[in-house]
Amino acid sequence: MSGYISEFFGYRAEDKTDAALKAAASRVCPFIGSQCKKTLSRDGTVAGVCAIKQKTKGTPSVICCPIRLYSDDYKLLKMISANAFQKNFNLYAGRVSIEMAKKENGAIAVFGHGWGGELRLPQREGTGSYFVDWVLARLDGNGELAEFTAIEVQTIDTTGNYRTAREELLKRRAVIVDTVGFNWENVSKRIIPQIIYKGQVLQREELCRTGLYFVCPNPIFERVLRRLGGKERLPKFPAQPASIHFVSYDYTDAEISDGSIRPLDLIEKHSTTVYKIQEAFSALNLPEGNVYRDAIMRSLYN
């Protein structure tokens, strides 16, 4: 498998404008306004890789850094807040929200990725984790906790390596093919089980009335759907504690000029329940009987 870096420090890899070169030279992520958080596993070097594209013709560019989804000043958090709480409250980091809620007759306390500090959840023995990427907590006009919702953000994990491709972009802004590929197996092995587990945990929370929002690039959403047997296996349900809300994003089709960051579009929202996902995930699509026997026969006797 081979591919190349398609987006680097927020700009298209082919972009050689001063803005793109400056972002790469400074190692700054334009979506959070500080140093890129994505690093190379071997030595912790700042990676700057937002998206990867496979060499195969016609394959899409797939986002591999979750922070890329936080473009437009964390627009997705505001959209999910409005959807979950049915009103456009302002978002504030953690405890700051208490006084603001009193002034504004309600506000959203945000926890996650530098907002509001860490939520101290109990450790769980064995596999599985309680932790989600974001928690949005609605405070009423008295600054009291009224309800909350949770957000999990997932992009594609990669296989192989893009170290040489990254060095060429830094040195000459040259786009070259490297050994990098996509780890689609994680969709079944890790992503779907995580959705099920965290959805079940949140279902037991008295103040989580809208379940879990799962945000991902559209190619991952499509792969999840394929693994679960399609939308017909995941009927839509209104918001409830057992809800799983799929929220998929992708690049717009509009042409952009060099020196500009390619915008993202909300592609689809699909709300189902953790029960339906669990049911679809455990359903086995068995082949016809005697497939092993027939394969042996073909091999032996042709």
C-alpha positions as CSV (number, residue, x, y, z in Angstrom):
1,M,0.0,0.0,0.0
2,S,1.3,3.5,-0.8
3,G,0.0,7.0,-0.6
4,Y,1.0,10.6,-0.1
5,I,0.3,13.6,2.2
6,S,-2.6,15.6,0.7
7,E,-2.9,18.3,3.4
8,F,0.0,19.7,5.4
9,F,-0.3,22.2,8.3
10,G,-3.7,23.1,7.1
11,Y,-2.9,23.8,3.4
12,R,-3.0,21.6,0.3
13,A,0.3,19.9,-0.1
14,E,0.7,21.4,-3.6
15,D,0.2,24.9,-2.2
16,K,3.5,26.9,-2.4
17,T,2.2,30.2,-1.3
18,D,3.8,32.2,1.5
19,A,0.9,31.3,3.8
20,A,1.4,27.6,3.3
21,L,5.1,27.8,3.6
22,K,5.0,29.9,6.8
23,A,2.6,27.5,8.5
24,A,4.9,24.6,7.8
25,A,8.0,26.5,8.8
26,S,6.5,27.6,12.1
27,R,4.9,24.2,12.8
28,V,1.6,26.0,13.7
29,C,-1.8,24.4,13.2
30,P,-4.1,27.1,11.8
31,F,-7.1,25.4,13.3
32,I,-6.1,25.9,16.9
33,G,-3.5,28.7,16.5
34,S,-0.7,26.9,18.3
35,Q,1.9,24.2,17.6
36,C,0.6,21.1,15.8
37,K,-0.3,18.4,18.2
38,K,0.2,15.5,15.8
39,T,3.6,13.9,16.2
40,L,5.6,11.1,14.7
41,S,5.5,8.0,16.9
42,R,9.2,7.2,16.8
43,D,10.6,10.5,18.2
44,G,7.8,12.9,18.9
45,T,8.6,15.2,15.9
46,V,5.8,17.5,15.0
47,A,4.1,15.9,12.0
48,G,1.8,18.5,10.5
49,V,-0.1,15.9,8.5
50,C,-3.8,16.7,8.3
51,A,-4.9,14.3,5.5
52,I,-3.6,11.4,3.4
53,K,-4.6,10.2,0.0
54,Q,-3.9,6.7,-1.5
55,K,-2.0,6.4,-4.7
56,T,-4.9,4.6,-6.3
57,K,-6.7,6.8,-8.8
58,G,-10.1,8.2,-7.7
59,T,-9.6,7.6,-3.9
60,P,-10.6,10.5,-1.7
61,S,-8.3,12.5,0.6
62,V,-9.1,11.3,4.1
63,I,-8.5,13.4,7.3
64,C,-6.1,11.7,9.7
65,C,-5.9,14.4,12.4
66,P,-9.0,15.0,14.6
67,I,-8.0,18.7,15.1
68,R,-8.7,19.2,11.4
69,L,-12.4,18.8,12.2
70,Y,-12.2,21.8,14.6
71,S,-11.9,24.3,11.8
72,D,-14.0,27.5,11.7
73,D,-13.4,28.1,15.4
74,Y,-14.8,24.8,16.6
75,K,-17.9,25.1,14.5
76,L,-18.8,21.5,15.1
77,L,-19.1,22.0,18.9
78,K,-21.5,24.9,18.4
79,M,-23.6,22.9,15.9
80,I,-23.8,19.9,18.3
81,S,-24.7,22.1,21.2
82,A,-27.6,23.7,19.3
83,N,-28.8,20.2,18.2
84,A,-28.6,18.7,21.7
85,F,-30.0,21.5,23.7
86,Q,-32.3,23.1,21.1
87,K,-31.0,26.6,21.7
88,N,-27.9,28.6,20.7
89,F,-26.1,29.0,24.0
90,N,-22.6,30.5,24.2
91,L,-19.8,28.0,24.9
92,Y,-17.2,28.6,27.7
93,A,-14.3,26.7,29.1
94,G,-15.3,24.8,32.3
95,R,-15.9,26.9,35.4
96,V,-15.9,30.2,33.5
97,S,-19.4,29.1,32.3
98,I,-21.0,29.4,35.8
99,E,-20.9,33.2,36.0
100,M,-21.7,33.6,32.3
101,A,-24.7,31.4,32.6
102,K,-26.0,33.7,35.4
103,K,-25.5,36.7,33.1
104,E,-26.9,35.1,30.0
105,N,-29.6,33.0,31.4
106,G,-27.8,29.8,30.5
107,A,-24.5,28.7,29.0
108,I,-22.5,25.7,27.9
109,A,-19.5,24.4,29.9
110,V,-17.0,22.8,27.6
111,F,-14.6,20.1,28.7
112,G,-11.9,18.6,26.4
113,H,-8.7,19.4,24.5
114,G,-7.7,22.4,26.6
115,W,-11.2,23.6,27.4
116,G,-12.2,23.4,31.0
117,G,-9.6,21.0,32.3
118,E,-9.8,17.2,32.7
119,L,-12.9,15.5,34.0
120,R,-11.8,13.1,36.7
121,L,-13.6,9.9,35.9
122,P,-13.0,6.6,37.7
123,Q,-10.4,4.3,36.2
124,R,-11.8,1.1,34.7
125,E,-10.0,-2.2,35.1
126,G,-9.4,-4.2,32.0
127,T,-10.2,-3.0,28.5
128,G,-12.4,-0.1,27.5
129,S,-12.5,3.5,28.6
130,Y,-15.1,5.9,29.9
131,F,-13.4,8.9,28.4
132,V,-14.8,10.8,25.4
133,D,-13.2,13.7,23.5
134,W,-15.7,16.4,24.5
135,V,-18.4,17.0,27.1
136,L,-20.8,19.8,26.6
137,A,-22.7,20.6,29.8
138,R,-25.7,23.0,29.8
139,L,-26.0,25.3,32.9
140,D,-29.3,27.0,33.6
141,G,-29.7,30.7,34.5
142,N,-28.6,30.0,38.1
143,G,-25.4,28.4,37.0
144,E,-26.6,24.9,37.9
145,L,-25.9,21.8,35.8
146,A,-29.1,20.9,33.9
147,E,-27.9,18.3,31.4
148,F,-25.0,17.3,29.2
149,T,-24.0,15.5,26.1
150,A,-20.8,13.8,24.9
151,I,-18.8,13.9,21.7
152,E,-16.4,11.4,20.3
153,V,-14.2,12.5,17.4
154,Q,-12.5,9.9,15.2
155,T,-10.3,10.1,12.1
156,I,-8.5,7.4,10.2
157,D,-5.4,5.7,11.7
158,T,-2.6,5.1,9.3
159,T,-0.3,2.2,8.5
160,G,3.2,2.4,7.0
161,N,5.1,5.6,7.0
162,Y,5.0,9.2,5.7
163,R,8.3,10.4,7.2
164,T,10.1,10.8,3.9
165,A,7.1,12.5,2.3
166,R,6.9,14.9,5.1
167,E,10.6,15.8,4.8
168,E,10.2,16.5,1.1
169,L,7.3,18.8,1.8
170,L,9.4,20.7,4.4
171,K,12.5,20.9,2.2
172,R,11.2,21.5,-1.3
173,R,7.4,21.5,-1.0
174,A,7.5,18.4,-3.2
175,V,4.7,15.9,-3.0
176,I,6.0,12.3,-3.2
177,V,4.6,8.9,-2.6
178,D,5.5,7.1,0.6
179,T,4.5,3.8,2.3
180,V,1.5,5.3,4.2
181,G,-1.9,3.6,4.0
182,F,-5.2,3.5,5.9
183,N,-5.9,1.1,8.8
184,W,-9.5,0.3,7.9
185,E,-9.5,-2.7,10.2
186,N,-9.7,-0.4,13.1
187,V,-13.3,0.4,12.1
188,S,-14.4,-3.1,13.1
189,K,-11.8,-3.8,15.8
190,R,-11.8,-0.6,17.7
191,I,-14.1,2.2,16.5
192,I,-17.4,0.3,16.5
193,P,-16.8,-1.4,19.9
194,Q,-15.9,2.0,21.4
195,I,-19.1,3.5,20.1
196,I,-21.1,0.7,21.7
197,Y,-19.3,0.7,25.0
198,K,-19.4,4.5,25.5
199,G,-23.0,4.7,24.3
200,Q,-24.0,2.1,27.0
201,V,-22.1,4.1,29.7
202,L,-23.8,7.3,28.7
203,Q,-27.2,5.7,28.6
204,R,-26.9,5.2,32.4
205,E,-26.3,8.9,33.1
206,E,-29.4,10.7,34.5
207,L,-28.4,14.0,32.9
208,C,-27.3,12.8,29.5
209,R,-30.6,12.9,27.6
210,T,-29.2,12.9,24.0
211,G,-26.6,10.1,24.1
212,L,-23.3,10.2,22.2
213,Y,-22.4,12.3,19.1
214,F,-19.8,10.4,16.9
215,V,-18.0,12.8,14.6
216,C,-15.8,11.5,11.8
217,P,-14.7,12.1,8.1
218,N,-17.3,10.8,5.7
219,P,-15.2,7.9,4.3
220,I,-15.1,6.5,7.9
221,F,-18.8,6.9,8.3
222,E,-19.4,5.1,5.0
223,R,-17.1,2.2,6.2
224,V,-18.9,2.0,9.5
225,L,-22.2,1.8,7.6
226,R,-20.9,-0.9,5.3
227,R,-19.6,-3.0,8.3
228,L,-23.0,-2.6,10.0
229,G,-25.0,-3.6,7.0
230,G,-26.2,-0.3,5.8
231,K,-28.7,2.3,7.0
232,E,-31.6,-0.2,6.8
233,R,-30.0,-2.0,9.8
234,L,-29.7,1.4,11.6
235,P,-33.2,2.9,11.6
236,K,-33.5,6.6,12.7
237,F,-34.7,7.3,16.2
238,P,-35.4,10.6,18.0
239,A,-32.8,11.8,20.6
240,Q,-32.8,9.8,23.8
241,P,-30.2,8.6,26.4
242,A,-29.4,5.6,24.2
243,S,-28.8,7.7,21.0
244,I,-25.8,7.5,18.8
245,H,-25.7,10.5,16.5
246,F,-23.3,10.0,13.5
247,V,-22.0,13.3,12.2
248,S,-19.9,13.1,9.1
249,Y,-17.7,15.8,7.5
250,D,-15.8,16.0,4.2
251,Y,-14.1,18.6,2.0
252,T,-16.2,20.8,-0.1
253,D,-16.2,20.3,-3.9
254,A,-15.7,24.0,-4.5
255,E,-12.4,25.1,-6.1
256,I,-10.2,27.1,-3.8
257,S,-7.2,29.4,-4.6
258,D,-3.7,28.8,-3.4
259,G,-3.1,30.3,0.0
260,S,-6.6,29.3,1.2
261,I,-7.6,26.5,3.6
262,R,-10.1,24.1,2.0
263,P,-13.4,24.3,4.0
264,L,-15.3,21.3,5.3
265,D,-19.0,20.6,4.8
266,L,-21.4,18.7,7.1
267,I,-22.2,15.7,4.9
268,E,-24.7,13.8,7.0
269,K,-26.3,13.4,10.4
270,H,-27.9,10.0,11.2
271,S,-29.3,9.3,14.6
272,T,-29.9,5.7,15.8
273,T,-29.5,3.9,19.1
274,V,-26.7,1.9,20.7
275,Y,-29.0,-1.1,20.7
276,K,-29.4,-1.1,16.9
277,I,-25.6,-0.7,16.4
278,Q,-24.9,-3.6,18.8
279,E,-27.4,-5.7,17.1
280,A,-26.0,-5.0,13.6
281,F,-22.4,-5.4,14.7
282,S,-23.1,-8.9,16.3
283,A,-25.2,-10.1,13.3
284,L,-23.2,-12.6,11.3
285,N,-23.5,-12.7,7.5
286,L,-22.6,-16.3,7.1
287,P,-21.7,-17.8,3.7
288,E,-23.4,-20.8,2.2
289,G,-22.6,-24.2,3.7
290,N,-19.6,-26.2,2.7
291,V,-17.4,-23.3,1.5
292,Y,-14.3,-24.9,2.9
293,R,-15.1,-28.3,1.4
294,D,-15.7,-26.7,-2.1
295,A,-12.4,-24.8,-1.8
296,I,-10.5,-28.0,-1.0
297,M,-12.2,-29.8,-3.8
298,R,-11.3,-27.1,-6.3
299,S,-7.7,-27.0,-5.1
300,L,-7.3,-30.8,-5.3
301,Y,-9.2,-31.7,-8.4
302,N,-9.9,-28.4,-10.3
